[in-house]
Structures are given as structure tokens and as C-alpha cells.
Amino acid sequence: MAHQRVALWAAEPDLDDDINDADVDIPIPIPSSTNELYDDPNLQLDEGSLQAMQQHIAQQAAFAQIPDVVKRFIVHFHQAVLDNNLQEITLAYENTTPKTEWPEAETIAPLVNDDQIFLILYRELYYRHVYSRLQPNVDDRFHSYENSCELFNYLLNSDGPVPLSLPAHWLWDIIDEFIYQFQSFALFRSRPASKTDDELAMLGSEGGAQAWSSYSVLNVLYSLIQKSRANEWLKARAEGKSDEEIEEIVGEYGTKPLYRMLGYFSIIGLLRVHVLLGDFTLALKVMESVGLGQKAPFTAPTAAHVSTAYHAGICYFMLRRIPDAARVFTGVLNWVMRARQYHTRSYQYDQINKTADRMYALLALCHALAPTRLDDNVMNIVRERYGEQLGRMGRGEEGLSTFDELFLYACPKFICANSPPYDDPAALASMLVPPTPTSPSSQNPNVVLGDPTQRHLRSMSSHFLSLSPVPSLKSLLKLYTSLDAQKLTGFLDTSGAGVDEEEVLSWMMVMKNAGRCVGRVNTGGAAANGEKDNEEGSRPSESLLAGEWVSISDLNFNMVHIAESTVGRRYAGWFIRNSEHAARVVDGIKASPLPPRIAPPVQKKSVDGPKAEGAPRTTGQKVAWGGVKVA
């Protein structure tokens, strides 16, 4: 190891001494050939035999130093695994969190009758402790990969489902730790400048190129999903099929809780792996059968919910779907605040709190890019922790360094799928050559350009810089209902920097474009308030990539001012058109037939004789100017 480790029994002598019914006086068998070596004084030992003898003596000494309480615990743990006693396995697993080094698997092998399956599970706990509490060296990294391969080969390549029962949180920890060790090795492998000669030789070997490769990790996760038929199981549950129909769909492996939970957790693991590799669209695509905000089909660990929301929110954030990212973060943070008191015993309690704090930082970045109304409880915590950073980021380009700092803290450590060319010393040496002004084509800048985290940082920083004029524009536009562009230019050009109207109009277009993005518009309501939304927008049948263009800004402008330009009239064309129209009218009149002649009406003579001229009329109609009125 890189440094001296304290033995488990040396640092924690007061371990739980409740298990006293196991016989731990188990001698380590010594091969007969080894006994004969001691009896023959003239025998010359070769180097291999001498090393084997020294290793056996060291193993005996290490076994003798293990306290009886540790031996009883291991024997009890092994018996619980053999009996598939889920309750005892859960109690033993929750107590396997020492703060110092565990005894090696070869040392405790005599206690468990050299049970290879239990030793594989024990090594999984051993290397997880090495990665979390100690500093793993290159041997630990390769051996942990070999043990993971043995574990998954046993689960996937056995004749039928394996007779093994493990608690849900142990199965989640297996998948979570498998991906964490893959990420840790990828980061370790990506720094060739800090490697020793032995490490360079191991990484350049054929086994070093295959260890913790992206293909092998993805192959394991997809194989677990396919073997358990987890996607088909989730789809059948969403469609409301009966238990008999679901058993027929998922087959022999999918009916076993071990494979069912491993398949479900592997889907969440794929989300994390694709996020680490930078494929955010595919990461959301693999989660469509699970959905977001859905109630888990079984009691899943808190860390699984937090990891799902964190990486899904990262996907939305990197795809510039800021409202969706803020909605996911707000929902899970409210849930974590309510459930915080129930998961304090988990060994991942500190990791859950760190992930929650990163999500608060990401919410601050979301608020800087697209200020929207969020849950008051969550936003109060964001302002309490990152109020100063929010103020700096609101001042445009001055807050770029603050934005970069928060992003590097909150984002995951992205990795590259390909390793440096350790098998080609010449190519590796050219990568490590420092750049010179006379050789701008040196490959050393590619080391920086190839860093995935820096690449994603530059992408988000350029997006933040493009929105730098927006805060100043919004502060001015909120004071007016209508504002002339020239007047707005005068307000913005207070320093005499020479801002013209065209530049201001381009800023306005940037602001208009920044106020719209693709979002899941049907996931409002409860989800926006931090509650689980199982009915609106969180159904597994709905794609997590679906969305519509929505407005995300509290300031909008739709007024269009049209300045009509007057063009001189061409009189020749006007006279020609009107002359042609007049000719057509005259031709139409001439072609029309004459109206028929109408005979004048015959007037009847009055019986009473004619009245005197000028006498007033007493009966009949009264004729008025412009019309006829009835008397």
C-alpha cells in the first residue's frame, strides 16, 4: 500500500461481542510438502518455494493476530449468507463499517472453509473500504477489477439463477461502487505525468488496457438489464398487467428479487455512466422506463434516489433545459430534507449530504442562467449558502470566475472513454512535451483540450458569457412600458464605450432567445413546488427528452414597430392603368342592352269631381321631400 495501514483489531478493540457461539479455533492447514522441507536440512530451496513459505508464515501470523470477536463476526456473517437469512445478512452488513483496514480475504479464508462465493462478497466490501477510507494503490485498482469480474461472472454466467439473497441497499452499493471504481481508475489513468515506471509498465500491458475499460463496464450493466428483463418488467407494471403475466414476460431470472433489483439499479447506473462519458441525451434515454419522480417498485435506498435526481438534473442542465433541471433538483432536495432523519445510519450519509450541497450549488447556477420562481424553502437555503455568489454572477462578465468555481464544485468528475497511449512510449512522450512558441502544433495542449471537465466548463462558460448583457437590460426594461432603442443605447453607454444601436438590438435578440427553451410544460404544479409528481409528466411511458418551447423569463416584449418607407409614385403607369380601366368601363356600357320602354300609368277621374285648385288634401298619402310617409 501507499502508506502503512492500521489493522482493524489494533484500532478498534471494543467491538461488539454479542456473537459467542462460533468455534474460531481453526488451524491453517500446512501442506505436507512444506513439512518435509523443514525435516530435510540439506535441501536447497528455490526462490518460488521460499516465497511461498514466507507467505504462509506471514498468513499464519496475521491470522493469529485477528481477535476472537472479529473471527466470530466473520463466521456468523458467512453462516447467514449460506442460509440466505436476509434479516441476519442485513444486520451484519450494516455493522461492517470499520474506520481502519479490514483483514485480507486470504487471511480469513480458513474461517469460511475457503468459500469462494463468500470471499468474493467479502473482497467487494474490503476494496470498497480501501477506496473510501484509505488510499488505493495500483495493485488495489487491478485486484478490485478482477474481483468485480468474478462477481458478475458468477451472477451472469451460472447455470440458472444463483441461490443468493442480499438486501437491496447492498445490491445498490455493489453497482454504485462498481461505477465509482471505474471512474476513479479512469481519472487515475488520465494523468500520465504523475506515474512511476512500474505503473506505466502495468498500464501499458495488455491487461492494463482492458482493466476498467468503458466497454467492459457498459457490458456488465447492459447484461444485468437484459438478464433480468428490467425494462420489460417496468413496462408491464406501468401497463397494469397481472402478476402471472409479468412472470411470463420477465422469465426465470426476472422473478428473482436479486436479479430484479440488480437490473433496476443497473438502469440508474447507466444514467451515471453516460453522464460521466458526456452523452447526456442517451443518459436520459435509458431512464425512460424508470421515469423521474416515480415511486420505486421496492424500497430503494436513499442514495439511489439522490443519485438518480442529481445525474438527471445534470443532463437537463448541460442540455440547456434549465427549468427542467431546477424542477428535478428542487423536488429531490425537498424530499431529502424530509427524509434526512431516517437515513443517518447509512454509511453513505456523508455522501448524500455532499450530493445535496452540490445540487444547491447547481440551483444557484440555474437561477443565474434563467431566473425563475422556485420553492421558497429551497431558495432560502440557496441564498443562505450561495447568496454572495448569486450577486456576483448577476453582474455579467464579472461573475464568470464565480460561475466556473461553482460549476467545477457541483458537476461530476467527467471522464474520457479512451486512455492515453501507454502502449506507445513515443506517442506518450510527445503528449508530455511542454509547448514552445515555435511549435504551436505540439500535442501538449491536447492534454488540456482532452480533459472532459474543462471541455464542458468551456461550453457552459461561453453560454454564461453570451447572457452577460441580460441582467443590465432587464433592470432597465422593467422600468418602462415602451422604450426607444436610441434612448436605451444612451442608458447603456454610460461609460462612453461606444455602444451603438445595432449592438443593443443584438443584445435584445440574445435576451429574447434566452427567455425561451425546451421544457416539459406538463410537469408543473406539484413538481414545481418540490413534491413528487406521479401523474403529470412523470409516467414511464413519457419520454424524458420530450418538451415544447416555453418562455422562462419574467420579462417579455412582443411589440413590433413598422417604419413605412415612402417611394415616389410613377405617373406614367398610373395614367395607363386608369385609362385602360376607363376604356373597359365604356366598352361594358356600350355592350349592355337598352332597358325596355315603360308606358306611363293611366289616371282615374274622380267621382266627386275636381276639387278646387289649391284646396287641401284630406285623404291619401302625404308626400314629403325625400320619401313617402303614411298619413
Salt bridges, closest charged atoms under 4 A:
ASP17 OD1 - ARG72 NH1 3.87
GLU88 OE1 - HIS76 NE2 3.14
GLU94 OE1 - ARG345 NH2 3.60
GLU101 OE2 - ARG5 NH1 3.60
GLU106 OE2 - ARG123 NH2 3.65
ASP115 OD2 - HIS78 NE2 2.96
GLU124 OE1 - ARG128 NH2 2.82
ASP140 OD2 - ARG5 NH2 3.03
ASP173 OD2 - ARG128 NH1 3.64
ASP176 OD1 - ARG272 NH1 2.68
GLU239 OE1 - LYS241 NZ 3.64
GLU288 OE2 - LYS285 NZ 3.57
ASP324 OD2 - ARG321 NH2 2.94
ASP324 OD1 - ARG327 NH1 2.69
ASP357 OD1 - ARG385 NH1 2.65
ASP376 OD2 - ARG373 NH2 3.74
GLU388 OE2 - ARG392 NH1 2.84
GLU398 OE1 - ARG395 NE 3.26
GLU542 OE2 - ARG520 NH2 3.91
GLU542 OE1 - ARG539 NH2 3.87
ASP554 OD1 - LYS474 NZ 3.20
ASP554 OD2 - LYS478 NZ 3.48
